[in-house]
Amino acid sequence: MKKRVKPSLFRAVVTLPAIIYCLGLILLPILYVFFLSFLTSDSYGGYTYDFTLNNYVEIFEPTYIVMFLKSSAIALLVTFLTLLISYPFAIFLMDKTEKKQNFLIKLVMIPFLTNSLIRTFGWVILLRKNGLINTGLMSTGLISSPLALMYNTFGIVIGLTYTLLPFMILPVYSAVSKVDRNLISAAKDLGASKWKVFKEVYLPLTLSGAFNGSLMVFIPAIGYFFIADILGGGKVMIIGDLIRNQFLSARNWPFGAALSIFLLLFTLLLLKLYRKIGGRLDELGGGI
């Protein structure tokens, strides 16, 4: 008679690779960075084992607080723009057949199979002074001199919005697709305008999807330093740039580690907020 494998043993064997992965490639590096954040930087690009809290105290200097607020403002703007694009797109899809919906969603996702660096450099071709956009506008006589479309905050916002747009479209589309079509028909039959239908029907029922997408856009928007480097030209620094520079340029690893932990704690705070507000929004949407 064959012996049955205990369910607990089977689960342990199946989950062992995931546990090893999480411990070896996620938890241990985070613990190392956390430990490093309490050390003292020396004059030679290294660090000494003199434990201190000065790295965390330095984060709250006005210069870094202003940079963090500026990064948050850019991330909020990008989140708003992705929302502004995602809702009309998702509502537009609802009038299409399922086959057309799947096709259009694939069109959104296909460009993102390409490396993000390559796609960001593609925006350089479009936005630079002799790029396609400026050349086209000047050839039509709409402008007399090239517009400053990159190497500034505008270029960073464009790059971040383009890169993070799918992270907003997918949850918003998922939420909008679950809205009862009878409610939309009833609102239109009662004479509601398109704006009224969106405000009174779509928006309340899809707030949880919008909140999920906002979280998925806002968090990476703070730290995508490579987009700020390429499209901002190093003239606008976000918190991700500051962390990168501390490790690679300033060689102040303890302070860079402290900034990383601070950003991680900020992310965890947002996730905690998501669990509280997101659950309430789900209940609100279900009760309407």
C-alpha positions in Angstrom: 0.0 0.0 0.0 1.4 3.4 -1.0 2.0 6.0 1.6 0.3 9.3 1.2 2.4 12.4 1.2 1.4 14.7 4.0 -0.1 18.0 2.6 2.1 20.1 4.8 5.2 18.3 3.5 4.0 18.7 -0.1 3.4 22.5 0.4 6.8 22.9 2.0 8.5 21.2 -1.0 6.5 23.2 -3.6 7.1 26.6 -1.9 10.7 26.0 -1.0 12.1 27.6 -4.3 10.0 30.7 -3.7 11.1 30.9 -0.1 14.8 30.6 -1.1 14.2 33.3 -3.8 12.6 35.7 -1.4 15.2 35.2 1.3 18.2 35.2 -1.0 17.3 37.9 -3.5 14.9 40.1 -1.5 15.0 39.9 2.3 18.8 39.5 2.7 19.7 42.4 0.4 17.2 44.6 2.2 18.6 43.6 5.6 22.1 44.4 4.3 21.1 47.8 3.1 19.3 48.5 6.4 22.5 47.5 8.3 24.6 49.7 5.9 22.4 52.7 6.6 23.7 52.9 10.2 27.4 52.9 9.2 29.7 55.9 8.7 31.1 57.0 5.4 34.8 57.6 5.3 36.8 59.9 3.0 37.9 57.2 0.5 34.5 56.1 -0.8 34.1 53.3 1.8 32.6 53.1 5.2 33.5 52.4 8.8 31.7 50.3 11.4 30.9 53.3 13.5 27.2 53.1 14.1 25.3 56.4 13.8 21.8 57.8 13.1 23.2 60.8 11.3 22.4 59.3 7.9 18.7 59.4 8.7 18.9 62.8 10.3 20.5 64.2 7.1 17.5 63.0 5.1 15.4 65.7 6.8 17.6 68.6 5.7 15.7 71.2 3.6 17.5 70.3 0.4 16.5 66.7 0.5 12.9 67.4 1.7 12.4 69.8 -1.2 13.7 67.2 -3.6 11.4 64.6 -2.1 8.4 66.9 -2.4 9.3 67.8 -6.0 9.6 64.1 -6.8 6.2 63.5 -5.2 4.7 66.4 -7.1 6.0 64.9 -10.4 4.7 61.5 -9.5 1.2 62.9 -8.6 1.1 64.8 -11.9 2.0 61.6 -13.8 -0.6 59.7 -11.8 -3.3 62.3 -12.7 -2.3 62.2 -16.4 -2.5 58.4 -16.6 -5.9 58.5 -15.0 -7.0 61.2 -17.4 -6.0 59.0 -20.3 -7.1 55.6 -18.9 -10.7 56.4 -18.1 -11.8 57.6 -21.6 -9.9 54.7 -23.1 -11.5 52.1 -20.9 -15.0 53.6 -21.4 -14.4 53.7 -25.2 -13.5 50.0 -25.1 -16.9 49.2 -23.5 -18.7 50.0 -26.7 -16.6 47.5 -28.6 -16.9 43.7 -29.1 -14.9 41.5 -26.9 -12.6 40.6 -29.8 -11.9 44.3 -30.5 -11.3 45.0 -26.8 -8.7 42.3 -26.6 -7.1 43.6 -29.8 -6.9 47.2 -28.5 -5.5 46.1 -25.1 -2.8 44.1 -26.9 -1.9 47.2 -28.9 -1.4 49.0 -25.6 0.8 46.2 -24.3 2.9 45.3 -27.3 5.3 48.3 -27.2 6.1 47.4 -23.6 7.6 44.2 -24.7 10.6 46.3 -25.8 13.2 47.4 -23.3 12.1 50.6 -21.5 15.5 52.3 -22.2 15.0 51.8 -25.9 11.5 53.3 -25.7 12.8 56.2 -23.7 15.5 57.0 -26.2 12.7 56.9 -28.9 11.1 59.9 -27.1 14.4 61.7 -27.5 14.0 61.4 -31.3 10.5 63.0 -30.9 11.2 65.7 -28.4 14.6 67.1 -29.0 15.0 70.5 -30.7 15.5 69.0 -34.1 13.2 66.1 -33.4 10.1 65.1 -35.3 7.7 67.2 -33.2 9.6 70.4 -33.5 10.4 69.8 -37.1 6.8 69.2 -37.9 5.5 72.2 -36.1 8.1 74.5 -37.7 7.4 73.2 -41.1 3.7 74.0 -40.8 4.5 77.5 -39.5 2.9 77.0 -36.1 6.2 77.9 -34.3 9.2 79.9 -35.3 11.7 78.4 -33.0 12.1 74.9 -31.5 10.1 74.3 -28.2 12.0 73.0 -25.1 10.2 69.7 -24.9 13.0 67.8 -23.1 15.9 68.3 -20.6 13.2 69.7 -18.2 10.3 68.6 -16.0 8.0 68.4 -19.1 10.2 65.8 -20.7 10.3 63.7 -17.5 6.5 63.9 -17.1 6.0 62.8 -20.7 8.5 59.9 -20.3 7.0 58.7 -17.0 3.4 59.0 -18.2 4.2 56.9 -21.3 6.1 54.3 -19.4 3.6 53.8 -16.6 0.4 54.2 -18.6 -0.3 50.4 -18.8 -0.1 50.1 -15.0 -3.1 52.5 -14.9 -5.0 51.3 -18.0 -5.3 47.7 -16.9 -6.8 48.1 -13.4 -9.1 50.9 -14.6 -10.2 48.8 -17.6 -10.8 45.9 -15.3 -13.0 48.0 -13.0 -14.9 49.7 -15.8 -15.6 46.3 -17.5 -17.4 45.1 -14.4 -19.9 48.0 -14.4 -23.5 46.8 -15.1 -24.4 48.1 -18.6 -28.0 48.4 -17.5 -27.0 51.2 -15.2 -25.4 53.1 -18.1 -28.5 52.5 -20.3 -30.8 53.7 -17.5 -28.8 56.8 -16.9 -28.8 57.7 -20.6 -32.6 57.0 -20.8 -33.2 59.5 -18.0 -31.3 62.1 -20.0 -27.9 62.1 -18.2 -25.1 63.6 -20.2 -21.9 61.7 -20.8 -20.2 63.7 -18.0 -23.1 62.9 -15.7 -22.9 59.2 -16.5 -19.2 59.2 -15.8 -19.6 61.2 -12.5 -22.6 59.4 -11.1 -22.1 55.9 -12.4 -18.7 55.0 -13.7 -16.6 56.9 -11.1 -18.2 55.6 -7.9 -18.2 52.1 -9.1 -14.6 52.1 -10.3 -12.8 54.0 -7.5 -11.0 50.9 -6.3 -9.6 50.2 -9.7 -8.4 53.9 -10.0 -6.8 53.7 -6.6 -5.0 50.4 -7.4 -3.7 52.0 -10.6 -2.7 55.2 -8.9 -0.6 53.2 -6.4 1.0 51.2 -9.2 2.0 54.4 -11.0 2.9 56.8 -8.1 5.4 54.5 -6.4 7.7 53.7 -9.4 7.3 57.3 -10.7 9.3 58.5 -7.7 12.2 56.2 -8.4 12.5 55.9 -12.2 15.8 57.8 -12.3 16.8 56.6 -15.8 13.9 58.5 -17.4 14.8 61.6 -15.5 18.4 61.2 -16.7 17.6 60.8 -20.3 14.6 63.2 -20.8 15.6 65.5 -18.0 19.2 65.8 -19.0 20.3 65.7 -15.3 18.7 69.2 -14.8 15.8 67.9 -12.8 16.7 65.4 -10.0 14.2 63.1 -8.4 14.7 61.0 -5.4 15.7 58.0 -7.5 18.6 60.1 -9.0 19.7 61.1 -5.5 19.9 57.5 -4.3 21.8 56.4 -7.5 24.2 59.2 -7.2 25.0 58.4 -3.5 26.0 54.9 -4.5 27.8 55.6 -7.8 29.0 59.2 -7.8 29.3 60.5 -4.2 30.3 57.0 -3.0 28.4 57.6 0.2 26.9 54.2 0.6 25.5 54.6 4.1 23.6 57.7 3.2 22.4 56.1 -0.1 21.2 53.1 2.0 19.4 55.4 4.4 17.6 57.1 1.5 16.7 53.6 0.1 15.2 52.5 3.5 13.4 55.8 3.8 11.8 55.3 0.3 11.0 51.7 1.2 9.2 52.8 4.4 7.3 55.4 2.4 6.2 52.7 0.0 5.1 50.5 2.8 3.1 53.4 4.2 1.3 53.8 0.9 0.6 50.0 0.8 -0.9 50.3 4.3 -3.0 53.1 3.1 -4.1 51.1 0.1 -5.2 48.2 2.4 -7.4 50.6 4.4 -8.8 52.8 1.7 -8.8 50.2 -1.0 -11.0 47.9 1.0 -13.5 50.7 1.8 -13.7 51.6 -1.8 -14.4 48.0 -2.7 -17.3 48.0 -0.2 -18.5 51.4 -1.5 -18.5 50.2 -5.1 -20.3 47.0 -4.1 -23.0 48.8 -2.2 -24.0 51.3 -5.0 
